[in-house]
Amino acid sequence: MGRPQTDRQHSRLTVSLDEDAYKQVCDIATRNDVSAAWVIRRAVKEFLEKEKPEIAVGHDAEEQRQSAS
């Protein structure tokens, strides 16, 4: 029996890391008994949650500049 099917769409992305970053990701994954992909997904999710207000502000500022022209 496989994983349950969900309606969620996932996108695939290839990322290149320098050797030190790759080793750190693998170490974190090993210590937490998860995959390196899980570590990367969690890091991206946390980054996006942290940056969300700044991204929105930057986007709004760009819209305001365009409408002023």
Contacts in CASP RR format, 6 or more apart in sequence:
PFRMAT RR
TARGET T0000
AUTHOR 0000-0000-0000
METHOD contacts of the structure
MODEL  1
MGRPQTDRQHSRLTVSLDEDAYKQVCDIATRNDVSAAWVIRRAVKEFLEK
EKPEIAVGHDAEEQRQSAS
15 40 0 8 1.000
17 25 0 8 1.000
25 36 0 8 1.000
25 39 0 8 1.000
25 40 0 8 1.000
26 36 0 8 1.000
28 39 0 8 1.000
29 35 0 8 1.000
29 36 0 8 1.000
29 38 0 8 1.000
29 39 0 8 1.000
32 39 0 8 1.000
END
